[in-house]
Amino acid sequence: MFIWDFVTWFFGFFVTFSCLILFFVVFVDVFRDETLEGWAKALWVVFLVLVPFLSTVIYLIVRRKSMAMRQARGEEVVHDDFDFTRP
């Protein structure tokens, strides 16, 4: 029984850790979004705090395209900042 207790604990830890990371990614993306006004951001934050799992899933469904565009734009800026050629 010991191995199954370990596997169950490890799976639970993995799911919890994944949900926490996803929650923080969505939380940061709410503040990075330039199209949302102040009250909309406040409502998303309140919704994220009160019902974290449900609101994270809803945010990912509703705002997935704009979230992906912001992520791609952020990576583009990082690549533009670094010049890999030597003088």
trRosetta pair geometry for C-beta under 8 A, 3 or more apart (Angstrom, degrees):
i j d omega theta_ij theta_ji phi_ij phi_ji
1 4 5.8 -64 -159 42 48 107
1 5 6.2 50 148 -24 77 105
2 5 5.7 -56 -151 34 33 113
2 6 6.5 32 153 -18 66 106
3 6 5.6 -55 -152 36 34 113
3 7 6.3 33 151 -19 67 106
4 7 5.5 -48 -140 38 37 112
4 8 6.1 40 157 -20 65 105
5 8 5.8 -55 -146 38 28 111
5 9 6.2 27 155 -18 63 108
6 9 5.7 -56 -145 38 29 110
6 10 6.1 28 156 -19 65 109
7 10 5.7 -55 -142 39 28 111
7 11 6.2 29 157 -19 64 107
8 11 5.9 -55 -146 37 28 110
8 12 6.3 27 156 -17 63 108
9 12 5.8 -57 -149 38 29 112
9 13 6.3 31 153 -20 65 107
10 13 5.7 -53 -146 36 31 112
10 14 6.3 33 153 -21 64 106
11 14 5.6 -53 -147 35 31 113
11 15 6.4 28 156 -16 65 105
12 15 5.9 -54 -145 38 30 108
12 16 6.2 28 156 -16 64 110
13 16 5.8 -58 -145 40 28 110
13 17 6.0 27 158 -18 65 111
14 17 5.9 -57 -143 39 26 109
14 18 6.2 26 158 -19 63 109
15 18 5.8 -56 -146 38 28 112
15 19 6.3 28 156 -18 63 107
16 19 5.8 -56 -148 37 29 110
16 20 6.4 29 154 -19 64 107
17 20 5.7 -54 -148 35 31 112
17 21 6.5 30 155 -17 64 105
18 21 5.9 -54 -148 36 31 109
18 22 6.3 29 155 -16 64 109
19 22 5.7 -56 -145 41 31 111
19 23 6.2 37 153 -24 65 105
19 52 7.8 88 163 129 108 116
19 53 6.5 -27 -155 -103 127 92
19 56 7.6 138 -161 65 78 164
20 23 5.5 -51 -146 33 31 115
20 24 6.5 25 157 -13 64 105
21 24 6.0 -58 -150 39 31 106
21 25 6.3 33 152 -21 65 106
22 25 5.6 -52 -145 34 32 114
22 26 6.4 29 157 -15 64 105
22 56 5.7 89 129 179 105 140
22 60 7.8 -27 -174 -59 114 136
23 26 6.0 -60 -152 39 28 107
23 27 6.2 31 152 -23 65 110
23 48 7.0 132 -160 -169 90 107
23 52 5.5 0 -119 -173 130 113
23 56 5.4 -78 -97 -83 65 140
24 27 5.3 -49 -140 36 35 116
24 28 6.3 33 160 -17 66 103
25 28 6.1 -56 -149 38 27 106
25 29 6.3 27 152 -20 62 111
26 29 5.5 -57 -144 38 32 113
26 30 6.6 44 154 -31 64 96
26 48 6.8 -179 110 -115 115 130
26 55 7.9 156 133 121 149 85
26 56 5.0 -173 7 -129 162 82
26 59 5.0 100 -154 93 127 148
26 60 6.9 -80 -92 -55 121 84
27 30 5.9 -45 -158 19 30 114
27 31 7.5 14 151 -4 58 102
27 45 7.3 74 -139 -116 84 78
27 48 5.9 144 -91 163 87 161
28 31 6.1 -65 -161 41 38 103
28 32 6.2 33 147 -19 72 111
29 32 5.3 -56 -139 40 38 111
29 33 6.3 53 158 -39 67 98
29 59 7.8 136 82 158 124 129
29 63 7.7 154 135 115 127 132
29 67 5.3 15 -165 -126 148 101
29 70 6.7 136 -143 79 93 147
30 33 6.1 -48 -157 14 27 116
30 36 6.9 -46 -166 54 66 164
30 41 5.6 128 162 -142 99 81
30 44 4.8 -172 -131 109 133 139
30 45 6.3 163 124 -64 158 79
30 48 7.3 -110 -33 -28 153 147
30 59 7.6 -61 -71 -141 98 144
31 41 6.6 82 -92 -153 56 130
32 70 5.6 118 126 178 122 145
32 74 8.0 -22 -167 -66 146 130
33 36 4.5 53 107 7 120 110
33 41 7.4 179 64 -91 107 100
33 63 7.5 -40 -99 -170 146 143
33 66 6.6 56 -126 137 108 127
33 67 8.0 -45 -81 -86 108 67
33 70 6.8 -86 -91 -64 63 154
35 66 6.7 -83 26 -149 138 150
36 40 4.3 -132 -163 94 93 122
36 41 5.0 117 129 -59 125 83
36 44 7.2 -27 -157 -6 155 139
37 40 5.0 91 53 11 72 106
37 41 7.1 -136 97 -6 35 90
38 41 5.8 -59 -150 36 29 110
38 42 6.3 27 154 -18 65 107
39 42 5.4 -52 -146 37 35 114
39 43 6.3 37 154 -20 67 103
40 43 5.7 -51 -147 36 32 111
40 44 6.5 33 153 -18 64 104
41 44 5.7 -54 -149 36 32 111
41 45 6.3 31 153 -19 66 106
42 45 5.7 -55 -148 36 31 111
42 46 6.3 31 155 -17 66 105
43 46 5.7 -52 -144 38 32 110
43 47 6.1 32 155 -17 65 109
44 47 5.6 -58 -146 41 29 112
44 48 6.1 33 153 -22 65 107
44 55 7.4 143 -161 179 63 122
44 59 6.8 83 -151 -97 113 122
45 48 5.5 -52 -145 36 31 113
45 49 6.4 27 156 -17 64 106
46 49 5.9 -57 -148 37 30 107
46 50 6.1 18 159 -11 67 113
47 50 6.1 -60 -137 43 28 103
47 51 6.2 -38 -176 46 66 94
47 55 4.3 153 139 -116 96 140
47 58 8.0 -68 151 65 136 135
48 51 7.8 -83 -124 67 14 55
48 52 5.9 44 -178 -114 59 64
48 55 4.8 -142 -88 105 50 142
48 56 6.9 79 -127 -61 88 75
48 59 7.6 11 -83 -33 102 143
49 52 7.1 9 -128 -70 14 86
50 55 7.6 92 64 -30 76 139
51 54 4.5 -30 151 50 115 113
51 55 5.1 121 89 -24 86 101
52 55 6.2 -67 -137 42 19 104
52 56 6.1 20 166 -21 62 111
53 56 5.9 -58 -149 34 26 111
53 57 6.6 21 157 -14 63 107
54 57 6.0 -59 -151 37 30 108
54 58 6.3 27 154 -16 66 109
55 58 5.5 -53 -142 40 34 112
55 59 6.1 38 156 -22 66 105
56 59 5.8 -52 -145 35 29 111
56 60 6.4 27 156 -17 62 106
57 60 5.9 -56 -148 38 30 109
57 61 6.4 26 154 -17 64 108
58 61 5.8 -59 -148 38 31 109
58 62 5.9 15 161 -9 69 114
59 62 6.1 -62 -135 45 26 100
59 63 5.6 -30 -175 32 66 113
60 63 7.3 -66 -108 58 15 74
60 64 5.7 48 177 -79 55 94
60 67 7.4 -56 -124 26 56 162
61 64 6.6 -22 -140 -30 13 113
63 66 5.2 -55 -171 50 83 107
63 67 5.3 91 127 -31 89 103
64 67 5.6 -60 -143 38 28 113
64 68 6.2 27 159 -19 66 106
65 68 5.9 -56 -150 36 29 108
65 69 6.4 28 153 -18 64 106
66 69 5.5 -51 -145 36 36 113
66 70 6.4 37 155 -19 66 103
67 70 5.9 -53 -149 36 30 109
67 71 6.4 31 152 -19 63 107
68 71 5.6 -54 -147 37 33 113
68 72 6.3 31 155 -17 66 106
69 72 5.8 -54 -145 38 31 109
69 73 6.2 31 155 -18 65 108
70 73 5.7 -54 -144 39 30 111
70 74 6.3 35 154 -22 64 106
71 74 5.7 -54 -149 34 29 113
71 75 6.6 26 154 -15 63 105
72 75 5.8 -55 -149 38 33 109
72 76 6.3 37 151 -23 65 106
73 76 5.5 -51 -147 34 34 115
73 77 6.6 36 153 -21 64 102
74 77 5.8 -51 -150 32 32 111
74 78 6.7 33 152 -19 63 104
75 78 5.6 -51 -150 34 36 113
75 79 6.5 33 154 -16 66 105
76 79 5.9 -57 -150 38 32 108
76 80 6.3 31 152 -19 65 108
77 80 5.7 -56 -146 37 32 111
77 81 6.4 38 154 -28 64 105
78 81 5.8 -53 -152 26 31 115
78 82 7.1 6 160 -1 62 106
79 82 6.6 -69 -150 44 32 95
